[in-house]
Amino acid sequence: MISPQFATKKGFQLFCTPMNPTLRPGQEAFFESAQTERFEGAGIPSIHLYKWGNGSKKILLLHGWSSHTFRWIKYIIELQKLDYSIYAFDGPAHGKSGGKIMNVPLYEKVFSEFTRQYGQMDYYVGHSLGAFTTLYAFFKNQELTAKALVLLATPGNAQDFVDVYTDMLGLSKKTMNLIKDHFIHLYDHPPSYFTTKRFAQHIDIPTLIVHDEEDKDAPFHYAQELHQVIATSETHFSKGLGHKLKSPEIVERIINYLERH
């Protein structure tokens, strides 16, 4: 009531601010096995990049919200046994990267800058927001290609996050409209524009969709819709693993899929 502009900026900032888990000593030790460097993306001068191996097949791993590169440790260990160059970076405001906020348009800008500097990959594997961003990047940059995509626990609609955020904070309709207007000012579209169904329509690359039927963060029906939209997709559905999908079976299934393509 006193300062709508201040509420708008603070509300937007809070909406886009992840919890950034502190790296534990064991995680730090694992990262010491990687080649590391930093690059600038989306105006952020310190995106932290990791690389393992020098194989002929290039792969990029993209983590999700409030996560970081360590979530891929089991995959990296297995991929190092094969002929891969493995790349992964911490998204803005995550892990060791700089920045204060994170959202799909921002993540996509970093993705695109990575591609510009390091070239296109043969494979892209994304979890949650990382999978969402992968689809958005291929939608925005239709010259992108790959031998295969792997999408784990992909959300379906950014508006879902807005609705949860609104309910959680008990925000008024007026305040949320102001925050949406600010989002449009920055990214040209409202949150409701960002749907995987829209972004996946032109995908004709072999794609593995991995999802858990009991996922509470990214409802299962979005995976089913994605499978219908992407004609070249296969599915692997689990039950009881939840949103994180951490299981040796999932790792093996994905590695085998990559090797088939």
C-alpha positions as protocol buffer text, in pm:
chain_id: "A"
residue {
  index: 1
  type: MET
  ca { x: 0 y: 0 z: 0 }
}
residue {
  index: 2
  type: ILE
  ca { x: 284 y: 239 z: 84 }
}
residue {
  index: 3
  type: SER
  ca { x: 526 y: 159 z: -198 }
}
residue {
  index: 4
  type: PRO
  ca { x: 402 y: -75 z: -475 }
}
residue {
  index: 5
  type: GLN
  ca { x: 729 y: -32 z: -670 }
}
residue {
  index: 6
  type: PHE
  ca { x: 937 y: -146 z: -373 }
}
residue {
  index: 7
  type: ALA
  ca { x: 703 y: -442 z: -315 }
}
residue {
  index: 8
  type: THR
  ca { x: 726 y: -535 z: -682 }
}
residue {
  index: 9
  type: LYS
  ca { x: 1107 y: -539 z: -690 }
}
residue {
  index: 10
  type: LYS
  ca { x: 1136 y: -723 z: -359 }
}
residue {
  index: 11
  type: GLY
  ca { x: 864 y: -969 z: -456 }
}
residue {
  index: 12
  type: PHE
  ca { x: 1029 y: -1046 z: -790 }
}
residue {
  index: 13
  type: GLN
  ca { x: 1370 y: -1083 z: -625 }
}
residue {
  index: 14
  type: LEU
  ca { x: 1232 y: -1320 z: -362 }
}
residue {
  index: 15
  type: PHE
  ca { x: 1048 y: -1524 z: -626 }
}
residue {
  index: 16
  type: CYS
  ca { x: 1372 y: -1573 z: -821 }
}
residue {
  index: 17
  type: THR
  ca { x: 1605 y: -1636 z: -524 }
}
residue {
  index: 18
  type: PRO
  ca { x: 1694 y: -2003 z: -469 }
}
residue {
  index: 19
  type: MET
  ca { x: 1822 y: -2165 z: -153 }
}
residue {
  index: 20
  type: ASN
  ca { x: 2187 y: -2231 z: -232 }
}
residue {
  index: 21
  type: PRO
  ca { x: 2304 y: -2535 z: -30 }
}
residue {
  index: 22
  type: THR
  ca { x: 2654 y: -2504 z: 115 }
}
residue {
  index: 23
  type: LEU
  ca { x: 2911 y: -2738 z: -37 }
}
residue {
  index: 24
  type: ARG
  ca { x: 3028 y: -3004 z: 207 }
}
residue {
  index: 25
  type: PRO
  ca { x: 3395 y: -3117 z: 234 }
}
residue {
  index: 26
  type: GLY
  ca { x: 3328 y: -3442 z: 45 }
}
residue {
  index: 27
  type: GLN
  ca { x: 3166 y: -3251 z: -238 }
}
residue {
  index: 28
  type: GLU
  ca { x: 3456 y: -3006 z: -255 }
}
residue {
  index: 29
  type: ALA
  ca { x: 3696 y: -3300 z: -275 }
}
residue {
  index: 30
  type: PHE
  ca { x: 3506 y: -3444 z: -572 }
}
residue {
  index: 31
  type: PHE
  ca { x: 3520 y: -3113 z: -757 }
}
residue {
  index: 32
  type: GLU
  ca { x: 3899 y: -3114 z: -724 }
}
residue {
  index: 33
  type: SER
  ca { x: 3902 y: -3394 z: -982 }
}
residue {
  index: 34
  type: ALA
  ca { x: 3760 y: -3158 z: -1248 }
}
residue {
  index: 35
  type: GLN
  ca { x: 3912 y: -2895 z: -1470 }
}
residue {
  index: 36
  type: THR
  ca { x: 3747 y: -2569 z: -1367 }
}
residue {
  index: 37
  type: GLU
  ca { x: 3714 y: -2224 z: -1516 }
}
residue {
  index: 38
  type: ARG
  ca { x: 3472 y: -1933 z: -1516 }
}
residue {
  index: 39
  type: PHE
  ca { x: 3289 y: -1762 z: -1799 }
}
residue {
  index: 40
  type: GLU
  ca { x: 3052 y: -1467 z: -1823 }
}
residue {
  index: 41
  type: GLY
  ca { x: 2688 y: -1534 z: -1900 }
}
residue {
  index: 42
  type: ALA
  ca { x: 2375 y: -1319 z: -1876 }
}
residue {
  index: 43
  type: GLY
  ca { x: 2586 y: -1035 z: -1741 }
}
residue {
  index: 44
  type: ILE
  ca { x: 2719 y: -1255 z: -1460 }
}
residue {
  index: 45
  type: PRO
  ca { x: 3101 y: -1259 z: -1477 }
}
residue {
  index: 46
  type: SER
  ca { x: 3155 y: -1571 z: -1267 }
}
residue {
  index: 47
  type: ILE
  ca { x: 2963 y: -1875 z: -1394 }
}
residue {
  index: 48
  type: HIS
  ca { x: 3156 y: -2172 z: -1255 }
}
residue {
  index: 49
  type: LEU
  ca { x: 3224 y: -2444 z: -1513 }
}
residue {
  index: 50
  type: TYR
  ca { x: 3348 y: -2798 z: -1451 }
}
residue {
  index: 51
  type: LYS
  ca { x: 3489 y: -3041 z: -1706 }
}
residue {
  index: 52
  type: TRP
  ca { x: 3582 y: -3406 z: -1675 }
}
residue {
  index: 53
  type: GLY
  ca { x: 3747 y: -3616 z: -1945 }
}
residue {
  index: 54
  type: ASN
  ca { x: 3851 y: -3547 z: -2303 }
}
residue {
  index: 55
  type: GLY
  ca { x: 3644 y: -3801 z: -2491 }
}
residue {
  index: 56
  type: SER
  ca { x: 3508 y: -3759 z: -2841 }
}
residue {
  index: 57
  type: LYS
  ca { x: 3143 y: -3728 z: -2724 }
}
residue {
  index: 58
  type: LYS
  ca { x: 3052 y: -3400 z: -2557 }
}
residue {
  index: 59
  type: ILE
  ca { x: 2778 y: -3382 z: -2295 }
}
residue {
  index: 60
  type: LEU
  ca { x: 2634 y: -3100 z: -2085 }
}
residue {
  index: 61
  type: LEU
  ca { x: 2461 y: -3168 z: -1751 }
}
residue {
  index: 62
  type: LEU
  ca { x: 2217 y: -2904 z: -1622 }
}
residue {
  index: 63
  type: HIS
  ca { x: 2100 y: -2913 z: -1260 }
}
residue {
  index: 64
  type: GLY
  ca { x: 1771 y: -2784 z: -1122 }
}
residue {
  index: 65
  type: TRP
  ca { x: 1648 y: -2527 z: -871 }
}
residue {
  index: 66
  type: SER
  ca { x: 1836 y: -2496 z: -538 }
}
residue {
  index: 67
  type: SER
  ca { x: 2090 y: -2755 z: -653 }
}
residue {
  index: 68
  type: HIS
  ca { x: 2437 y: -2758 z: -809 }
}
residue {
  index: 69
  type: THR
  ca { x: 2671 y: -2973 z: -1015 }
}
residue {
  index: 70
  type: PHE
  ca { x: 2729 y: -3231 z: -741 }
}
residue {
  index: 71
  type: ARG
  ca { x: 2382 y: -3376 z: -808 }
}
residue {
  index: 72
  type: TRP
  ca { x: 2541 y: -3540 z: -1114 }
}
residue {
  index: 73
  type: ILE
  ca { x: 2821 y: -3724 z: -929 }
}
residue {
  index: 74
  type: LYS
  ca { x: 2693 y: -4076 z: -1007 }
}
residue {
  index: 75
  type: TYR
  ca { x: 2654 y: -3989 z: -1376 }
}
residue {
  index: 76
  type: ILE
  ca { x: 2997 y: -3828 z: -1397 }
}
residue {
  index: 77
  type: ILE
  ca { x: 3164 y: -4132 z: -1239 }
}
residue {
  index: 78
  type: GLU
  ca { x: 3003 y: -4363 z: -1497 }
}
residue {
  index: 79
  type: LEU
  ca { x: 3053 y: -4132 z: -1795 }
}
residue {
  index: 80
  type: GLN
  ca { x: 3425 y: -4102 z: -1713 }
}
residue {
  index: 81
  type: LYS
  ca { x: 3456 y: -4474 z: -1786 }
}
residue {
  index: 82
  type: LEU
  ca { x: 3338 y: -4408 z: -2141 }
}
residue {
  index: 83
  type: ASP
  ca { x: 3441 y: -4181 z: -2428 }
}
residue {
  index: 84
  type: TYR
  ca { x: 3295 y: -3851 z: -2304 }
}
residue {
  index: 85
  type: SER
  ca { x: 3396 y: -3492 z: -2242 }
}
residue {
  index: 86
  type: ILE
  ca { x: 3165 y: -3401 z: -1956 }
}
residue {
  index: 87
  type: TYR
  ca { x: 3066 y: -3039 z: -1896 }
}
residue {
  index: 88
  type: ALA
  ca { x: 2852 y: -2898 z: -1616 }
}
residue {
  index: 89
  type: PHE
  ca { x: 2813 y: -2550 z: -1476 }
}
residue {
  index: 90
  type: ASP
  ca { x: 2648 y: -2413 z: -1164 }
}
residue {
  index: 91
  type: GLY
  ca { x: 2354 y: -2196 z: -1265 }
}
residue {
  index: 92
  type: PRO
  ca { x: 2328 y: -1831 z: -1156 }
}
residue {
  index: 93
  type: ALA
  ca { x: 2301 y: -1798 z: -776 }
}
residue {
  index: 94
  type: HIS
  ca { x: 2380 y: -2170 z: -738 }
}
residue {
  index: 95
  type: GLY
  ca { x: 2688 y: -2358 z: -622 }
}
residue {
  index: 96
  type: LYS
  ca { x: 3004 y: -2159 z: -686 }
}
residue {
  index: 97
  type: SER
  ca { x: 2854 y: -1932 z: -953 }
}
residue {
  index: 98
  type: GLY
  ca { x: 2784 y: -1566 z: -901 }
}
residue {
  index: 99
  type: GLY
  ca { x: 2455 y: -1386 z: -933 }
}
residue {
  index: 100
  type: LYS
  ca { x: 2166 y: -1333 z: -694 }
}
residue {
  index: 101
  type: ILE
  ca { x: 1863 y: -1463 z: -884 }
}
residue {
  index: 102
  type: MET
  ca { x: 1768 y: -1751 z: -1111 }
}
residue {
  index: 103
  type: ASN
  ca { x: 1485 y: -1814 z: -1357 }
}
residue {
  index: 104
  type: VAL
  ca { x: 1437 y: -1988 z: -1692 }
}
residue {
  index: 105
  type: PRO
  ca { x: 1514 y: -1687 z: -1919 }
}
residue {
  index: 106
  type: LEU
  ca { x: 1831 y: -1613 z: -1721 }
}
residue {
  index: 107
  type: TYR
  ca { x: 1940 y: -1977 z: -1719 }
}
residue {
  index: 108
  type: GLU
  ca { x: 1882 y: -1994 z: -2096 }
}
residue {
  index: 109
  type: LYS
  ca { x: 2106 y: -1692 z: -2153 }
}
residue {
  index: 110
  type: VAL
  ca { x: 2387 y: -1864 z: -1963 }
}
residue {
  index: 111
  type: PHE
  ca { x: 2318 y: -2187 z: -2158 }
}
residue {
  index: 112
  type: SER
  ca { x: 2344 y: -1997 z: -2488 }
}
residue {
  index: 113
  type: GLU
  ca { x: 2665 y: -1822 z: -2385 }
}
residue {
  index: 114
  type: PHE
  ca { x: 2816 y: -2155 z: -2285 }
}
residue {
  index: 115
  type: THR
  ca { x: 2725 y: -2292 z: -2630 }
}
residue {
  index: 116
  type: ARG
  ca { x: 2874 y: -1988 z: -2802 }
}
residue {
  index: 117
  type: GLN
  ca { x: 3204 y: -2027 z: -2617 }
}
residue {
  index: 118
  type: TYR
  ca { x: 3240 y: -2405 z: -2594 }
}
residue {
  index: 119
  type: GLY
  ca { x: 3040 y: -2525 z: -2894 }
}
residue {
  index: 120
  type: GLN
  ca { x: 2736 y: -2743 z: -2930 }
}
residue {
  index: 121
  type: MET
  ca { x: 2721 y: -3066 z: -2735 }
}
residue {
  index: 122
  type: ASP
  ca { x: 2631 y: -3412 z: -2861 }
}
residue {
  index: 123
  type: TYR
  ca { x: 2407 y: -3470 z: -2558 }
}
residue {
  index: 124
  type: TYR
  ca { x: 2216 y: -3255 z: -2310 }
}
residue {
  index: 125
  type: VAL
  ca { x: 2088 y: -3394 z: -1981 }
}
residue {
  index: 126
  type: GLY
  ca { x: 1876 y: -3171 z: -1759 }
}
residue {
  index: 127
  type: HIS
  ca { x: 1697 y: -3220 z: -1429 }
}
residue {
  index: 128
  type: SER
  ca { x: 1388 y: -3018 z: -1331 }
}
residue {
  index: 129
  type: LEU
  ca { x: 1454 y: -2650 z: -1411 }
}
residue {
  index: 130
  type: GLY
  ca { x: 1761 y: -2765 z: -1608 }
}
residue {
  index: 131
  type: ALA
  ca { x: 1535 y: -2978 z: -1830 }
}
residue {
  index: 132
  type: PHE
  ca { x: 1284 y: -2693 z: -1865 }
}
residue {
  index: 133
  type: THR
  ca { x: 1568 y: -2459 z: -1966 }
}
residue {
  index: 134
  type: THR
  ca { x: 1704 y: -2710 z: -2218 }
}
residue {
  index: 135
  type: LEU
  ca { x: 1370 y: -2717 z: -2399 }
}
residue {
  index: 136
  type: TYR
  ca { x: 1348 y: -2337 z: -2390 }
}
residue {
  index: 137
  type: ALA
  ca { x: 1702 y: -2305 z: -2530 }
}
residue {
  index: 138
  type: PHE
  ca { x: 1619 y: -2538 z: -2822 }
}
residue {
  index: 139
  type: PHE
  ca { x: 1298 y: -2342 z: -2881 }
}
residue {
  index: 140
  type: LYS
  ca { x: 1475 y: -2005 z: -2886 }
}
residue {
  index: 141
  type: ASN
  ca { x: 1777 y: -2125 z: -3084 }
}
residue {
  index: 142
  type: GLN
  ca { x: 1642 y: -2363 z: -3344 }
}
residue {
  index: 143
  type: GLU
  ca { x: 1982 y: -2404 z: -3504 }
}
residue {
  index: 144
  type: LEU
  ca { x: 2077 y: -2608 z: -3197 }
}
residue {
  index: 145
  type: THR
  ca { x: 2097 y: -2980 z: -3255 }
}
residue {
  index: 146
  type: ALA
  ca { x: 2211 y: -3288 z: -3064 }
}
residue {
  index: 147
  type: LYS
  ca { x: 2229 y: -3665 z: -3091 }
}
residue {
  index: 148
  type: ALA
  ca { x: 1995 y: -3700 z: -2792 }
}
residue {
  index: 149
  type: LEU
  ca { x: 1830 y: -3517 z: -2502 }
}
residue {
  index: 150
  type: VAL
  ca { x: 1748 y: -3654 z: -2157 }
}
residue {
  index: 151
  type: LEU
  ca { x: 1483 y: -3470 z: -1954 }
}
residue {
  index: 152
  type: LEU
  ca { x: 1440 y: -3566 z: -1588 }
}
residue {
  index: 153
  type: ALA
  ca { x: 1146 y: -3451 z: -1373 }
}
residue {
  index: 154
  type: THR
  ca { x: 1056 y: -3169 z: -1610 }
}
residue {
  index: 155
  type: PRO
  ca { x: 806 y: -2909 z: -1484 }
}
residue {
  index: 156
  type: GLY
  ca { x: 533 y: -2814 z: -1729 }
}
residue {
  index: 157
  type: ASN
  ca { x: 430 y: -2456 z: -1664 }
}
residue {
  index: 158
  type: ALA
  ca { x: 605 y: -2167 z: -1492 }
}
residue {
  index: 159
  type: GLN
  ca { x: 265 y: -2036 z: -1383 }
}
residue {
  index: 160
  type: ASP
  ca { x: 250 y: -2326 z: -1135 }
}
residue {
  index: 161
  type: PHE
  ca { x: 544 y: -2175 z: -946 }
}
residue {
  index: 162
  type: VAL
  ca { x: 377 y: -1835 z: -945 }
}
residue {
  index: 163
  type: ASP
  ca { x: 60 y: -1983 z: -799 }
}
residue {
  index: 164
  type: VAL
  ca { x: 249 y: -2166 z: -522 }
}
residue {
  index: 165
  type: TYR
  ca { x: 448 y: -1850 z: -446 }
}
residue {
  index: 166
  type: THR
  ca { x: 130 y: -1641 z: -427 }
}
residue {
  index: 167
  type: ASP
  ca { x: -37 y: -1885 z: -188 }
}
residue {
  index: 168
  type: MET
  ca { x: 274 y: -1931 z: 24 }
}
residue {
  index: 169
  type: LEU
  ca { x: 317 y: -1559 z: 91 }
}
residue {
  index: 170
  type: GLY
  ca { x: -51 y: -1469 z: 86 }
}
residue {
  index: 171
  type: LEU
  ca { x: 11 y: -1199 z: -173 }
}
residue {
  index: 172
  type: SER
  ca { x: -270 y: -985 z: -306 }
}
residue {
  index: 173
  type: LYS
  ca { x: -380 y: -1004 z: -668 }
}
residue {
  index: 174
  type: LYS
  ca { x: -259 y: -646 z: -718 }
}
residue {
  index: 175
  type: THR
  ca { x: 91 y: -729 z: -590 }
}
residue {
  index: 176
  type: MET
  ca { x: 119 y: -1038 z: -809 }
}
residue {
  index: 177
  type: ASN
  ca { x: 2 y: -844 z: -1115 }
}
residue {
  index: 178
  type: LEU
  ca { x: 278 y: -590 z: -1050 }
}
residue {
  index: 179
  type: ILE
  ca { x: 536 y: -870 z: -1018 }
}
residue {
  index: 180
  type: LYS
  ca { x: 410 y: -1026 z: -1344 }
}
residue {
  index: 181
  type: ASP
  ca { x: 433 y: -686 z: -1516 }
}
residue {
  index: 182
  type: HIS
  ca { x: 793 y: -657 z: -1395 }
}
residue {
  index: 183
  type: PHE
  ca { x: 866 y: -1006 z: -1531 }
}
residue {
  index: 184
  type: ILE
  ca { x: 720 y: -909 z: -1870 }
}
residue {
  index: 185
  type: HIS
  ca { x: 926 y: -589 z: -1870 }
}
residue {
  index: 186
  type: LEU
  ca { x: 1244 y: -793 z: -1820 }
}
residue {
  index: 187
  type: TYR
  ca { x: 1170 y: -1098 z: -2036 }
}
residue {
  index: 188
  type: ASP
  ca { x: 899 y: -990 z: -2287 }
}
residue {
  index: 189
  type: HIS
  ca { x: 655 y: -1260 z: -2177 }
}
residue {
  index: 190
  type: PRO
  ca { x: 447 y: -1342 z: -1868 }
}
residue {
  index: 191
  type: PRO
  ca { x: 536 y: -1654 z: -1666 }
}
residue {
  index: 192
  type: SER
  ca { x: 238 y: -1837 z: -1821 }
}
residue {
  index: 193
  type: TYR
  ca { x: 414 y: -1820 z: -2161 }
}
residue {
  index: 194
  type: PHE
  ca { x: 684 y: -2055 z: -2032 }
}
residue {
  index: 195
  type: THR
  ca { x: 542 y: -2403 z: -2089 }
}
residue {
  index: 196
  type: THR
  ca { x: 729 y: -2714 z: -2193 }
}
residue {
  index: 197
  type: LYS
  ca { x: 441 y: -2811 z: -2420 }
}
residue {
  index: 198
  type: ARG
  ca { x: 505 y: -2495 z: -2626 }
}
residue {
  index: 199
  type: PHE
  ca { x: 881 y: -2530 z: -2624 }
}
residue {
  index: 200
  type: ALA
  ca { x: 886 y: -2899 z: -2719 }
}
residue {
  index: 201
  type: GLN
  ca { x: 666 y: -2882 z: -3027 }
}
residue {
  index: 202
  type: HIS
  ca { x: 949 y: -2859 z: -3279 }
}
residue {
  index: 203
  type: ILE
  ca { x: 1180 y: -3112 z: -3109 }
}
residue {
  index: 204
  type: ASP
  ca { x: 1268 y: -3395 z: -3349 }
}
residue {
  index: 205
  type: ILE
  ca { x: 1576 y: -3518 z: -3162 }
}
residue {
  index: 206
  type: PRO
  ca { x: 1575 y: -3855 z: -2982 }
}
residue {
  index: 207
  type: THR
  ca { x: 1460 y: -3766 z: -2629 }
}
residue {
  index: 208
  type: LEU
  ca { x: 1435 y: -3974 z: -2313 }
}
residue {
  index: 209
  type: ILE
  ca { x: 1173 y: -3848 z: -2067 }
}
residue {
  index: 210
  type: VAL
  ca { x: 1238 y: -3969 z: -1711 }
}
residue {
  index: 211
  type: HIS
  ca { x: 977 y: -3900 z: -1444 }
}
residue {
  index: 212
  type: ASP
  ca { x: 840 y: -4041 z: -1123 }
}
residue {
  index: 213
  type: GLU
  ca { x: 466 y: -4105 z: -1100 }
}
residue {
  index: 214
  type: GLU
  ca { x: 466 y: -3964 z: -743 }
}
residue {
  index: 215
  type: ASP
  ca { x: 662 y: -3646 z: -820 }
}
residue {
  index: 216
  type: LYS
  ca { x: 505 y: -3372 z: -604 }
}
residue {
  index: 217
  type: ASP
  ca { x: 713 y: -3085 z: -747 }
}
residue {
  index: 218
  type: ALA
  ca { x: 661 y: -3152 z: -1117 }
}
residue {
  index: 219
  type: PRO
  ca { x: 331 y: -3342 z: -1160 }
}
residue {
  index: 220
  type: PHE
  ca { x: 350 y: -3664 z: -1362 }
}
residue {
  index: 221
  type: HIS
  ca { x: 92 y: -3555 z: -1620 }
}
residue {
  index: 222
  type: TYR
  ca { x: 345 y: -3307 z: -1761 }
}
residue {
  index: 223
  type: ALA
  ca { x: 574 y: -3596 z: -1857 }
}
residue {
  index: 224
  type: GLN
  ca { x: 285 y: -3767 z: -2032 }
}
residue {
  index: 225
  type: GLU
  ca { x: 204 y: -3447 z: -2224 }
}
residue {
  index: 226
  type: LEU
  ca { x: 569 y: -3406 z: -2320 }
}
residue {
  index: 227
  type: HIS
  ca { x: 580 y: -3760 z: -2454 }
}
residue {
  index: 228
  type: GLN
  ca { x: 276 y: -3687 z: -2672 }
}
residue {
  index: 229
  type: VAL
  ca { x: 431 y: -3368 z: -2810 }
}
residue {
  index: 230
  type: ILE
  ca { x: 779 y: -3510 z: -2886 }
}
residue {
  index: 231
  type: ALA
  ca { x: 728 y: -3779 z: -3147 }
}
residue {
  index: 232
  type: THR
  ca { x: 1088 y: -3897 z: -3114 }
}
residue {
  index: 233
  type: SER
  ca { x: 1066 y: -3952 z: -2737 }
}
residue {
  index: 234
  type: GLU
  ca { x: 1094 y: -4258 z: -2517 }
}
residue {
  index: 235
  type: THR
  ca { x: 991 y: -4273 z: -2153 }
}
residue {
  index: 236
  type: HIS
  ca { x: 1119 y: -4424 z: -1832 }
}
residue {
  index: 237
  type: PHE
  ca { x: 870 y: -4386 z: -1548 }
}
residue {
  index: 238
  type: SER
  ca { x: 948 y: -4482 z: -1189 }
}
residue {
  index: 239
  type: LYS
  ca { x: 740 y: -4497 z: -874 }
}
residue {
  index: 240
  type: GLY
  ca { x: 852 y: -4389 z: -528 }
}
residue {
  index: 241
  type: LEU
  ca { x: 1168 y: -4197 z: -621 }
}
residue {
  index: 242
  type: GLY
  ca { x: 1004 y: -3855 z: -611 }
}
residue {
  index: 243
  type: HIS
  ca { x: 1135 y: -3545 z: -781 }
}
residue {
  index: 244
  type: LYS
  ca { x: 1506 y: -3608 z: -728 }
}
residue {
  index: 245
  type: LEU
  ca { x: 1506 y: -3940 z: -916 }
}
residue {
  index: 246
  type: LYS
  ca { x: 1820 y: -4060 z: -741 }
}
residue {
  index: 247
  type: SER
  ca { x: 1862 y: -4428 z: -817 }
}
residue {
  index: 248
  type: PRO
  ca { x: 2133 y: -4653 z: -971 }
}
residue {
  index: 249
  type: GLU
  ca { x: 1861 y: -4787 z: -1203 }
}
residue {
  index: 250
  type: ILE
  ca { x: 1793 y: -4437 z: -1340 }
}
residue {
  index: 251
  type: VAL
  ca { x: 2164 y: -4371 z: -1391 }
}
residue {
  index: 252
  type: GLU
  ca { x: 2206 y: -4701 z: -1577 }
}
residue {
  index: 253
  type: ARG
  ca { x: 1898 y: -4640 z: -1791 }
}
residue {
  index: 254
  type: ILE
  ca { x: 2022 y: -4295 z: -1896 }
}
residue {
  index: 255
  type: ILE
  ca { x: 2380 y: -4408 z: -1968 }
}
residue {
  index: 256
  type: ASN
  ca { x: 2246 y: -4692 z: -2184 }
}
residue {
  index: 257
  type: TYR
  ca { x: 2022 y: -4450 z: -2371 }
}
residue {
  index: 258
  type: LEU
  ca { x: 2312 y: -4215 z: -2443 }
}
residue {
  index: 259
  type: GLU
  ca { x: 2527 y: -4502 z: -2563 }
}
residue {
  index: 260
  type: ARG
  ca { x: 2250 y: -4617 z: -2802 }
}
residue {
  index: 261
  type: HIS
  ca { x: 2256 y: -4273 z: -2964 }
}
